[in-house]
Amino acid sequence: MNDLEAVGDRIARIRKTKGLTQSALAQRANVGRSFLGHVEKGKAAASTVWIGQVASALGVDASVLHGTNSEAEVLDDIVPMVRRVLASTDPLPDIDPAPFEHLRDQVEQVGRWRHAAAYAKVSKVLPDLVDHLLVAGGRDGDIAYALLVTAYRAANTLSHKLGHHDLSMVAVDRMVWAAESAGDPLLLATAHYVKAAAQARVGAVRQAVMLTDRTLAELEPYVGDPTGAAVLCALHMRRAGLASTAGDADTADTHFAEARTLAEQLGDTQAFGTVVGPTNVRLWQLSSAVDLGRIGEALELGESTMLPKSYPPERKAHFWLDRARAFLWNGDPDRAVDALQEAKAAAPEYFRNARAVRTTIKTTAAQQRRANTGLRALANYAGIAD
């Protein structure tokens, strides 16, 4: 395959041209030096957040490390649609919005499609839906703005899955504006949960940590409320993930302990479109274990975690992708290919377009002396040129 230069190769090449040692780059990017070394050697596949931090430390855009210029963007015709959605900030005078119940049903459907990674379906309805919701805000008030948060979150998902982190930042700012307009502190906290991830993906990790810590402190009075507990659970997982990327195992463990306690009370559920509960905490812990180099723990979590049949397809795909990353760290590219096959089966559109998938495929190819037929097929499906 001609287009399989791994992220680690690009990092090493740019790092050396800038005269940086691995230790210096790790310190500048606030990531673990050991993990950086494994990524550069093709022994570990990095997350999009990790790559964003390293790209920022190197003074380049994350797309340079991903090497996206030569990759086919199967859904990149969605990007103009996302730009239109995010450019819509004022109610259009000639729109007579549909009844609130109809708009609510549409937004709920968009939320289901987002979890199913049905991105093409989302793109068909989102522009008109946002236009109607903006007008409905003047008619229905808070409840319409609450629906706008979900709509803008879908735009954020489409943006960052395709690697357009600038659009993602605009989308989360729209989420925050809509949540503030809705006047719901728990909805606003959910918007902050999403914004922290967008900040981290562009290397603004300190800002992401500050936002998450502040929001956690503000939500403590809501711990007795089931929805409040669910949002707190999500925020603790986010904070643990940020700590894991930085190699801070103690902070990650502290927040995972808090998340587990809340998750056991809640069971597997959702709050404002965010998946929470014991299963999702295990998925976050699996990803964290890989980032921290706790590969024995990651392999055990992967083997022992049973995903409910009704679990959101996008989360299933994340699970299998993290299992592939664990196998790669363990020097087992063949099992990584098997896990990638499972990720593709769980959420085909996610697999075809997500940057994280391409990173993992390229790392797998770096470990295989000769890419086998299965890996070549996966790479072609993900838009990597053969």
MIRO-113256 format. One record per residue (C-alpha): residue in one letter; y negated, z negated, x negated; residue number from 1. Coordinates in steps of 0.2 Angstrom, whole numbers. Layout:
BEGIN
@rest->a; c2->Y; c3->Z; c1->X; nr->NUM $
...
This chain:
BEGIN
@rest->m; c2->0; c3->0; c1->0; nr->1 $
@rest->n; c2->-17; c3->5; c1->-7; nr->2 $
@rest->d; c2->-28; c3->-8; c1->1; nr->3 $
@rest->l; c2->-19; c3->-24; c1->-3; nr->4 $
@rest->e; c2->-30; c3->-31; c1->-16; nr->5 $
@rest->a; c2->-30; c3->-50; c1->-11; nr->6 $
@rest->v; c2->-44; c3->-61; c1->-8; nr->7 $
@rest->g; c2->-39; c3->-71; c1->-23; nr->8 $
@rest->d; c2->-41; c3->-56; c1->-35; nr->9 $
@rest->r; c2->-59; c3->-53; c1->-28; nr->10 $
@rest->i; c2->-64; c3->-71; c1->-31; nr->11 $
@rest->a; c2->-57; c3->-72; c1->-48; nr->12 $
@rest->r; c2->-66; c3->-55; c1->-53; nr->13 $
@rest->i; c2->-83; c3->-60; c1->-46; nr->14 $
@rest->r; c2->-81; c3->-78; c1->-53; nr->15 $
@rest->k; c2->-78; c3->-71; c1->-70; nr->16 $
@rest->t; c2->-93; c3->-59; c1->-69; nr->17 $
@rest->k; c2->-104; c3->-74; c1->-65; nr->18 $
@rest->g; c2->-98; c3->-84; c1->-79; nr->19 $
@rest->l; c2->-90; c3->-98; c1->-69; nr->20 $
@rest->t; c2->-75; c3->-108; c1->-72; nr->21 $
@rest->q; c2->-63; c3->-112; c1->-58; nr->22 $
@rest->s; c2->-69; c3->-130; c1->-59; nr->23 $
@rest->a; c2->-87; c3->-125; c1->-58; nr->24 $
@rest->l; c2->-84; c3->-114; c1->-43; nr->25 $
@rest->a; c2->-74; c3->-127; c1->-34; nr->26 $
@rest->q; c2->-87; c3->-140; c1->-37; nr->27 $
@rest->r; c2->-101; c3->-128; c1->-31; nr->28 $
@rest->a; c2->-91; c3->-122; c1->-16; nr->29 $
@rest->n; c2->-85; c3->-140; c1->-12; nr->30 $
@rest->v; c2->-67; c3->-135; c1->-12; nr->31 $
@rest->g; c2->-52; c3->-141; c1->-21; nr->32 $
@rest->r; c2->-49; c3->-134; c1->-38; nr->33 $
@rest->s; c2->-30; c3->-134; c1->-36; nr->34 $
@rest->f; c2->-31; c3->-124; c1->-20; nr->35 $
@rest->l; c2->-44; c3->-112; c1->-28; nr->36 $
@rest->g; c2->-31; c3->-109; c1->-42; nr->37 $
@rest->h; c2->-17; c3->-105; c1->-30; nr->38 $
@rest->v; c2->-28; c3->-93; c1->-20; nr->39 $
@rest->e; c2->-33; c3->-84; c1->-36; nr->40 $
@rest->k; c2->-15; c3->-83; c1->-42; nr->41 $
@rest->g; c2->-9; c3->-76; c1->-25; nr->42 $
@rest->k; c2->1; c3->-92; c1->-21; nr->43 $
@rest->a; c2->-9; c3->-98; c1->-6; nr->44 $
@rest->a; c2->-18; c3->-89; c1->8; nr->45 $
@rest->a; c2->-35; c3->-96; c1->12; nr->46 $
@rest->s; c2->-43; c3->-100; c1->29; nr->47 $
@rest->t; c2->-59; c3->-90; c1->35; nr->48 $
@rest->v; c2->-69; c3->-107; c1->33; nr->49 $
@rest->w; c2->-63; c3->-109; c1->15; nr->50 $
@rest->i; c2->-67; c3->-91; c1->11; nr->51 $
@rest->g; c2->-85; c3->-93; c1->19; nr->52 $
@rest->q; c2->-88; c3->-108; c1->7; nr->53 $
@rest->v; c2->-82; c3->-99; c1->-8; nr->54 $
@rest->a; c2->-92; c3->-83; c1->-4; nr->55 $
@rest->s; c2->-108; c3->-93; c1->-2; nr->56 $
@rest->a; c2->-105; c3->-102; c1->-18; nr->57 $
@rest->l; c2->-103; c3->-85; c1->-27; nr->58 $
@rest->g; c2->-118; c3->-78; c1->-18; nr->59 $
@rest->v; c2->-109; c3->-64; c1->-9; nr->60 $
@rest->d; c2->-106; c3->-61; c1->9; nr->61 $
@rest->a; c2->-88; c3->-66; c1->15; nr->62 $
@rest->s; c2->-84; c3->-48; c1->19; nr->63 $
@rest->v; c2->-85; c3->-44; c1->1; nr->64 $
@rest->l; c2->-71; c3->-56; c1->-2; nr->65 $
@rest->h; c2->-61; c3->-50; c1->12; nr->66 $
@rest->g; c2->-64; c3->-32; c1->6; nr->67 $
@rest->t; c2->-67; c3->-26; c1->24; nr->68 $
@rest->n; c2->-76; c3->-9; c1->20; nr->69 $
@rest->s; c2->-59; c3->0; c1->19; nr->70 $
@rest->e; c2->-50; c3->-8; c1->33; nr->71 $
@rest->a; c2->-49; c3->0; c1->51; nr->72 $
@rest->e; c2->-58; c3->-10; c1->64; nr->73 $
@rest->v; c2->-48; c3->-6; c1->79; nr->74 $
@rest->l; c2->-59; c3->-16; c1->91; nr->75 $
@rest->d; c2->-76; c3->-13; c1->81; nr->76 $
@rest->d; c2->-82; c3->-4; c1->96; nr->77 $
@rest->i; c2->-84; c3->-21; c1->104; nr->78 $
@rest->v; c2->-97; c3->-26; c1->92; nr->79 $
@rest->p; c2->-111; c3->-16; c1->101; nr->80 $
@rest->m; c2->-106; c3->-24; c1->117; nr->81 $
@rest->v; c2->-108; c3->-41; c1->109; nr->82 $
@rest->r; c2->-125; c3->-37; c1->102; nr->83 $
@rest->r; c2->-130; c3->-32; c1->120; nr->84 $
@rest->v; c2->-124; c3->-48; c1->127; nr->85 $
@rest->l; c2->-133; c3->-59; c1->114; nr->86 $
@rest->a; c2->-149; c3->-48; c1->116; nr->87 $
@rest->s; c2->-149; c3->-53; c1->134; nr->88 $
@rest->t; c2->-161; c3->-68; c1->135; nr->89 $
@rest->d; c2->-172; c3->-65; c1->150; nr->90 $
@rest->p; c2->-166; c3->-62; c1->168; nr->91 $
@rest->l; c2->-167; c3->-44; c1->174; nr->92 $
@rest->p; c2->-178; c3->-43; c1->189; nr->93 $
@rest->d; c2->-167; c3->-30; c1->198; nr->94 $
@rest->i; c2->-151; c3->-40; c1->198; nr->95 $
@rest->d; c2->-145; c3->-49; c1->214; nr->96 $
@rest->p; c2->-132; c3->-60; c1->206; nr->97 $
@rest->a; c2->-115; c3->-62; c1->215; nr->98 $
@rest->p; c2->-111; c3->-78; c1->224; nr->99 $
@rest->f; c2->-108; c3->-93; c1->213; nr->100 $
@rest->e; c2->-90; c3->-94; c1->218; nr->101 $
@rest->h; c2->-87; c3->-76; c1->212; nr->102 $
@rest->l; c2->-96; c3->-79; c1->196; nr->103 $
@rest->r; c2->-86; c3->-95; c1->193; nr->104 $
@rest->d; c2->-70; c3->-86; c1->195; nr->105 $
@rest->q; c2->-75; c3->-72; c1->183; nr->106 $
@rest->v; c2->-80; c3->-85; c1->170; nr->107 $
@rest->e; c2->-63; c3->-94; c1->172; nr->108 $
@rest->q; c2->-54; c3->-77; c1->170; nr->109 $
@rest->v; c2->-64; c3->-74; c1->154; nr->110 $
@rest->g; c2->-59; c3->-91; c1->147; nr->111 $
@rest->r; c2->-41; c3->-87; c1->151; nr->112 $
@rest->w; c2->-42; c3->-70; c1->142; nr->113 $
@rest->r; c2->-50; c3->-78; c1->127; nr->114 $
@rest->h; c2->-36; c3->-90; c1->125; nr->115 $
@rest->a; c2->-24; c3->-75; c1->127; nr->116 $
@rest->a; c2->-33; c3->-65; c1->114; nr->117 $
@rest->a; c2->-36; c3->-51; c1->127; nr->118 $
@rest->y; c2->-52; c3->-46; c1->118; nr->119 $
@rest->a; c2->-53; c3->-29; c1->126; nr->120 $
@rest->k; c2->-53; c3->-36; c1->143; nr->121 $
@rest->v; c2->-66; c3->-49; c1->139; nr->122 $
@rest->s; c2->-77; c3->-35; c1->132; nr->123 $
@rest->k; c2->-77; c3->-25; c1->148; nr->124 $
@rest->v; c2->-84; c3->-38; c1->159; nr->125 $
@rest->l; c2->-95; c3->-49; c1->148; nr->126 $
@rest->p; c2->-111; c3->-39; c1->147; nr->127 $
@rest->d; c2->-114; c3->-38; c1->166; nr->128 $
@rest->l; c2->-107; c3->-56; c1->168; nr->129 $
@rest->v; c2->-120; c3->-63; c1->157; nr->130 $
@rest->d; c2->-134; c3->-53; c1->165; nr->131 $
@rest->h; c2->-129; c3->-60; c1->182; nr->132 $
@rest->l; c2->-127; c3->-78; c1->175; nr->133 $
@rest->l; c2->-145; c3->-77; c1->168; nr->134 $
@rest->v; c2->-152; c3->-73; c1->185; nr->135 $
@rest->a; c2->-141; c3->-85; c1->193; nr->136 $
@rest->g; c2->-148; c3->-99; c1->182; nr->137 $
@rest->g; c2->-164; c3->-98; c1->192; nr->138 $
@rest->r; c2->-155; c3->-98; c1->209; nr->139 $
@rest->d; c2->-141; c3->-111; c1->206; nr->140 $
@rest->g; c2->-148; c3->-121; c1->191; nr->141 $
@rest->d; c2->-137; c3->-132; c1->180; nr->142 $
@rest->i; c2->-120; c3->-125; c1->186; nr->143 $
@rest->a; c2->-124; c3->-107; c1->182; nr->144 $
@rest->y; c2->-130; c3->-112; c1->164; nr->145 $
@rest->a; c2->-113; c3->-122; c1->162; nr->146 $
@rest->l; c2->-104; c3->-105; c1->166; nr->147 $
@rest->l; c2->-115; c3->-96; c1->153; nr->148 $
@rest->v; c2->-109; c3->-108; c1->139; nr->149 $
@rest->t; c2->-91; c3->-101; c1->142; nr->150 $
@rest->a; c2->-98; c3->-83; c1->143; nr->151 $
@rest->y; c2->-107; c3->-85; c1->126; nr->152 $
@rest->r; c2->-92; c3->-94; c1->119; nr->153 $
@rest->a; c2->-82; c3->-78; c1->122; nr->154 $
@rest->a; c2->-95; c3->-68; c1->113; nr->155 $
@rest->n; c2->-93; c3->-80; c1->99; nr->156 $
@rest->t; c2->-74; c3->-78; c1->98; nr->157 $
@rest->l; c2->-76; c3->-59; c1->98; nr->158 $
@rest->s; c2->-89; c3->-60; c1->84; nr->159 $
@rest->h; c2->-80; c3->-71; c1->72; nr->160 $
@rest->k; c2->-62; c3->-64; c1->74; nr->161 $
@rest->l; c2->-70; c3->-47; c1->69; nr->162 $
@rest->g; c2->-78; c3->-55; c1->54; nr->163 $
@rest->h; c2->-96; c3->-53; c1->61; nr->164 $
@rest->h; c2->-102; c3->-71; c1->56; nr->165 $
@rest->d; c2->-120; c3->-67; c1->59; nr->166 $
@rest->l; c2->-117; c3->-63; c1->77; nr->167 $
@rest->s; c2->-106; c3->-78; c1->79; nr->168 $
@rest->m; c2->-121; c3->-89; c1->73; nr->169 $
@rest->v; c2->-132; c3->-81; c1->87; nr->170 $
@rest->a; c2->-118; c3->-84; c1->100; nr->171 $
@rest->v; c2->-117; c3->-102; c1->96; nr->172 $
@rest->d; c2->-135; c3->-104; c1->97; nr->173 $
@rest->r; c2->-135; c3->-96; c1->114; nr->174 $
@rest->m; c2->-121; c3->-109; c1->119; nr->175 $
@rest->v; c2->-132; c3->-123; c1->113; nr->176 $
@rest->w; c2->-147; c3->-117; c1->123; nr->177 $
@rest->a; c2->-136; c3->-114; c1->139; nr->178 $
@rest->a; c2->-128; c3->-132; c1->137; nr->179 $
@rest->e; c2->-145; c3->-140; c1->135; nr->180 $
@rest->s; c2->-151; c3->-130; c1->151; nr->181 $
@rest->a; c2->-136; c3->-137; c1->160; nr->182 $
@rest->g; c2->-140; c3->-155; c1->155; nr->183 $
@rest->d; c2->-122; c3->-160; c1->152; nr->184 $
@rest->p; c2->-120; c3->-170; c1->136; nr->185 $
@rest->l; c2->-101; c3->-167; c1->135; nr->186 $
@rest->l; c2->-104; c3->-148; c1->137; nr->187 $
@rest->l; c2->-117; c3->-149; c1->123; nr->188 $
@rest->a; c2->-105; c3->-158; c1->112; nr->189 $
@rest->t; c2->-93; c3->-144; c1->115; nr->190 $
@rest->a; c2->-106; c3->-132; c1->110; nr->191 $
@rest->h; c2->-109; c3->-142; c1->94; nr->192 $
@rest->y; c2->-90; c3->-142; c1->91; nr->193 $
@rest->v; c2->-90; c3->-123; c1->91; nr->194 $
@rest->k; c2->-107; c3->-122; c1->81; nr->195 $
@rest->a; c2->-100; c3->-133; c1->67; nr->196 $
@rest->a; c2->-86; c3->-120; c1->64; nr->197 $
@rest->a; c2->-98; c3->-105; c1->64; nr->198 $
@rest->q; c2->-109; c3->-115; c1->51; nr->199 $
@rest->a; c2->-94; c3->-118; c1->40; nr->200 $
@rest->r; c2->-88; c3->-100; c1->40; nr->201 $
@rest->v; c2->-105; c3->-95; c1->32; nr->202 $
@rest->g; c2->-104; c3->-109; c1->19; nr->203 $
@rest->a; c2->-116; c3->-121; c1->28; nr->204 $
@rest->v; c2->-103; c3->-135; c1->27; nr->205 $
@rest->r; c2->-115; c3->-149; c1->24; nr->206 $
@rest->q; c2->-124; c3->-144; c1->40; nr->207 $
@rest->a; c2->-107; c3->-143; c1->49; nr->208 $
@rest->v; c2->-102; c3->-160; c1->43; nr->209 $
@rest->m; c2->-119; c3->-168; c1->48; nr->210 $
@rest->l; c2->-119; c3->-160; c1->66; nr->211 $
@rest->t; c2->-101; c3->-166; c1->69; nr->212 $
@rest->d; c2->-104; c3->-183; c1->63; nr->213 $
@rest->r; c2->-120; c3->-185; c1->73; nr->214 $
@rest->t; c2->-111; c3->-178; c1->89; nr->215 $
@rest->l; c2->-96; c3->-190; c1->86; nr->216 $
@rest->a; c2->-108; c3->-205; c1->86; nr->217 $
@rest->e; c2->-118; c3->-199; c1->101; nr->218 $
@rest->l; c2->-102; c3->-197; c1->111; nr->219 $
@rest->e; c2->-94; c3->-214; c1->107; nr->220 $
@rest->p; c2->-100; c3->-221; c1->124; nr->221 $
@rest->y; c2->-90; c3->-208; c1->133; nr->222 $
@rest->v; c2->-73; c3->-213; c1->126; nr->223 $
@rest->g; c2->-68; c3->-221; c1->142; nr->224 $
@rest->d; c2->-71; c3->-205; c1->152; nr->225 $
@rest->p; c2->-56; c3->-193; c1->151; nr->226 $
@rest->t; c2->-67; c3->-178; c1->148; nr->227 $
@rest->g; c2->-77; c3->-188; c1->135; nr->228 $
@rest->a; c2->-61; c3->-193; c1->126; nr->229 $
@rest->a; c2->-55; c3->-175; c1->126; nr->230 $
@rest->v; c2->-71; c3->-169; c1->118; nr->231 $
@rest->l; c2->-71; c3->-183; c1->106; nr->232 $
@rest->c; c2->-53; c3->-178; c1->101; nr->233 $
@rest->a; c2->-58; c3->-160; c1->98; nr->234 $
@rest->l; c2->-73; c3->-166; c1->87; nr->235 $
@rest->h; c2->-62; c3->-178; c1->77; nr->236 $
@rest->m; c2->-50; c3->-163; c1->74; nr->237 $
@rest->r; c2->-65; c3->-152; c1->68; nr->238 $
@rest->r; c2->-71; c3->-166; c1->56; nr->239 $
@rest->a; c2->-54; c3->-168; c1->49; nr->240 $
@rest->g; c2->-53; c3->-149; c1->46; nr->241 $
@rest->l; c2->-69; c3->-149; c1->37; nr->242 $
@rest->a; c2->-63; c3->-163; c1->26; nr->243 $
@rest->s; c2->-47; c3->-154; c1->22; nr->244 $
@rest->t; c2->-56; c3->-138; c1->17; nr->245 $
@rest->a; c2->-66; c3->-149; c1->5; nr->246 $
@rest->g; c2->-50; c3->-157; c1->-2; nr->247 $
@rest->d; c2->-55; c3->-174; c1->5; nr->248 $
@rest->a; c2->-38; c3->-181; c1->11; nr->249 $
@rest->d; c2->-44; c3->-198; c1->15; nr->250 $
@rest->t; c2->-57; c3->-193; c1->27; nr->251 $
@rest->a; c2->-46; c3->-180; c1->35; nr->252 $
@rest->d; c2->-32; c3->-193; c1->38; nr->253 $
@rest->t; c2->-45; c3->-205; c1->46; nr->254 $
@rest->h; c2->-51; c3->-192; c1->59; nr->255 $
@rest->f; c2->-33; c3->-186; c1->63; nr->256 $
@rest->a; c2->-28; c3->-204; c1->66; nr->257 $
@rest->e; c2->-43; c3->-205; c1->79; nr->258 $
@rest->a; c2->-38; c3->-188; c1->86; nr->259 $
@rest->r; c2->-20; c3->-193; c1->88; nr->260 $
@rest->t; c2->-24; c3->-209; c1->97; nr->261 $
@rest->l; c2->-35; c3->-200; c1->110; nr->262 $
@rest->a; c2->-23; c3->-186; c1->112; nr->263 $
@rest->e; c2->-8; c3->-197; c1->116; nr->264 $
@rest->q; c2->-19; c3->-204; c1->131; nr->265 $
@rest->l; c2->-23; c3->-187; c1->137; nr->266 $
@rest->g; c2->-8; c3->-176; c1->135; nr->267 $
@rest->d; c2->-9; c3->-157; c1->132; nr->268 $
@rest->t; c2->-24; c3->-151; c1->142; nr->269 $
@rest->q; c2->-41; c3->-143; c1->140; nr->270 $
@rest->a; c2->-59; c3->-148; c1->141; nr->271 $
@rest->f; c2->-73; c3->-135; c1->143; nr->272 $
@rest->g; c2->-61; c3->-122; c1->136; nr->273 $
@rest->t; c2->-55; c3->-132; c1->121; nr->274 $
@rest->v; c2->-37; c3->-135; c1->119; nr->275 $
@rest->v; c2->-33; c3->-154; c1->115; nr->276 $
@rest->g; c2->-18; c3->-165; c1->116; nr->277 $
@rest->p; c2->-4; c3->-170; c1->105; nr->278 $
@rest->t; c2->2; c3->-152; c1->102; nr->279 $
@rest->n; c2->-15; c3->-146; c1->96; nr->280 $
@rest->v; c2->-17; c3->-161; c1->84; nr->281 $
@rest->r; c2->-1; c3->-156; c1->76; nr->282 $
@rest->l; c2->-7; c3->-138; c1->74; nr->283 $
@rest->w; c2->-23; c3->-144; c1->66; nr->284 $
@rest->q; c2->-13; c3->-156; c1->55; nr->285 $
@rest->l; c2->-2; c3->-141; c1->49; nr->286 $
@rest->s; c2->-17; c3->-131; c1->44; nr->287 $
@rest->s; c2->-24; c3->-146; c1->36; nr->288 $
@rest->a; c2->-8; c3->-150; c1->26; nr->289 $
@rest->v; c2->-9; c3->-132; c1->19; nr->290 $
@rest->d; c2->-27; c3->-133; c1->14; nr->291 $
@rest->l; c2->-23; c3->-150; c1->5; nr->292 $
@rest->g; c2->-8; c3->-144; c1->-4; nr->293 $
@rest->r; c2->4; c3->-155; c1->6; nr->294 $
@rest->i; c2->17; c3->-142; c1->8; nr->295 $
@rest->g; c2->31; c3->-153; c1->11; nr->296 $
@rest->e; c2->22; c3->-161; c1->26; nr->297 $
@rest->a; c2->16; c3->-143; c1->32; nr->298 $
@rest->l; c2->34; c3->-137; c1->32; nr->299 $
@rest->e; c2->40; c3->-152; c1->41; nr->300 $
@rest->l; c2->27; c3->-150; c1->54; nr->301 $
@rest->g; c2->31; c3->-132; c1->56; nr->302 $
@rest->e; c2->49; c3->-135; c1->59; nr->303 $
@rest->s; c2->47; c3->-150; c1->71; nr->304 $
@rest->t; c2->33; c3->-144; c1->82; nr->305 $
@rest->m; c2->39; c3->-136; c1->98; nr->306 $
@rest->l; c2->25; c3->-126; c1->107; nr->307 $
@rest->p; c2->26; c3->-127; c1->126; nr->308 $
@rest->k; c2->30; c3->-110; c1->134; nr->309 $
@rest->s; c2->13; c3->-110; c1->143; nr->310 $
@rest->y; c2->3; c3->-114; c1->127; nr->311 $
@rest->p; c2->-12; c3->-102; c1->124; nr->312 $
@rest->p; c2->-6; c3->-86; c1->115; nr->313 $
@rest->e; c2->-20; c3->-87; c1->102; nr->314 $
@rest->r; c2->-16; c3->-105; c1->98; nr->315 $
@rest->k; c2->3; c3->-100; c1->96; nr->316 $
@rest->a; c2->-3; c3->-86; c1->84; nr->317 $
@rest->h; c2->-13; c3->-99; c1->74; nr->318 $
@rest->f; c2->2; c3->-110; c1->72; nr->319 $
@rest->w; c2->13; c3->-95; c1->65; nr->320 $
@rest->l; c2->-1; c3->-90; c1->54; nr->321 $
@rest->d; c2->-2; c3->-107; c1->46; nr->322 $
@rest->r; c2->17; c3->-108; c1->45; nr->323 $
@rest->a; c2->16; c3->-92; c1->35; nr->324 $
@rest->r; c2->3; c3->-99; c1->24; nr->325 $
@rest->a; c2->14; c3->-114; c1->21; nr->326 $
@rest->f; c2->29; c3->-103; c1->16; nr->327 $
@rest->l; c2->18; c3->-93; c1->4; nr->328 $
@rest->w; c2->13; c3->-109; c1->-5; nr->329 $
@rest->n; c2->31; c3->-114; c1->-6; nr->330 $
@rest->g; c2->35; c3->-97; c1->-14; nr->331 $
@rest->d; c2->44; c3->-89; c1->1; nr->332 $
@rest->p; c2->36; c3->-73; c1->5; nr->333 $
@rest->d; c2->51; c3->-67; c1->16; nr->334 $
@rest->r; c2->49; c3->-82; c1->28; nr->335 $
@rest->a; c2->31; c3->-79; c1->28; nr->336 $
@rest->v; c2->34; c3->-61; c1->34; nr->337 $
@rest->d; c2->45; c3->-68; c1->48; nr->338 $
@rest->a; c2->31; c3->-80; c1->53; nr->339 $
@rest->l; c2->19; c3->-66; c1->53; nr->340 $
@rest->q; c2->30; c3->-56; c1->65; nr->341 $
@rest->e; c2->30; c3->-71; c1->77; nr->342 $
@rest->a; c2->11; c3->-72; c1->76; nr->343 $
@rest->k; c2->10; c3->-54; c1->80; nr->344 $
@rest->a; c2->22; c3->-56; c1->95; nr->345 $
@rest->a; c2->12; c3->-71; c1->102; nr->346 $
@rest->a; c2->-5; c3->-62; c1->102; nr->347 $
@rest->p; c2->-5; c3->-44; c1->97; nr->348 $
@rest->e; c2->-24; c3->-41; c1->98; nr->349 $
@rest->y; c2->-28; c3->-57; c1->88; nr->350 $
@rest->f; c2->-16; c3->-51; c1->75; nr->351 $
@rest->r; c2->-23; c3->-33; c1->74; nr->352 $
@rest->n; c2->-41; c3->-39; c1->71; nr->353 $
@rest->a; c2->-42; c3->-57; c1->64; nr->354 $
@rest->r; c2->-48; c3->-58; c1->46; nr->355 $
@rest->a; c2->-36; c3->-73; c1->43; nr->356 $
@rest->v; c2->-21; c3->-62; c1->47; nr->357 $
@rest->r; c2->-26; c3->-49; c1->34; nr->358 $
@rest->t; c2->-29; c3->-62; c1->21; nr->359 $
@rest->t; c2->-12; c3->-69; c1->24; nr->360 $
@rest->i; c2->-4; c3->-52; c1->23; nr->361 $
@rest->k; c2->-12; c3->-47; c1->7; nr->362 $
@rest->t; c2->-7; c3->-64; c1->-1; nr->363 $
@rest->t; c2->11; c3->-60; c1->5; nr->364 $
@rest->a; c2->10; c3->-43; c1->-3; nr->365 $
@rest->a; c2->4; c3->-51; c1->-19; nr->366 $
@rest->q; c2->20; c3->-62; c1->-19; nr->367 $
@rest->q; c2->32; c3->-48; c1->-16; nr->368 $
@rest->r; c2->36; c3->-37; c1->-31; nr->369 $
@rest->r; c2->37; c3->-23; c1->-18; nr->370 $
@rest->a; c2->31; c3->-24; c1->-1; nr->371 $
@rest->n; c2->46; c3->-23; c1->11; nr->372 $
@rest->t; c2->47; c3->-12; c1->27; nr->373 $
@rest->g; c2->43; c3->-27; c1->38; nr->374 $
@rest->l; c2->27; c3->-31; c1->28; nr->375 $
@rest->r; c2->21; c3->-13; c1->27; nr->376 $
@rest->a; c2->23; c3->-12; c1->46; nr->377 $
@rest->l; c2->13; c3->-28; c1->49; nr->378 $
@rest->a; c2->-1; c3->-22; c1->37; nr->379 $
@rest->n; c2->-2; c3->-5; c1->46; nr->380 $
@rest->y; c2->-3; c3->-14; c1->63; nr->381 $
@rest->a; c2->-17; c3->-25; c1->56; nr->382 $
@rest->g; c2->-27; c3->-10; c1->50; nr->383 $
@rest->i; c2->-23; c3->-11; c1->32; nr->384 $
@rest->a; c2->-22; c3->6; c1->24; nr->385 $
@rest->d; c2->-5; c3->12; c1->18; nr->386 $
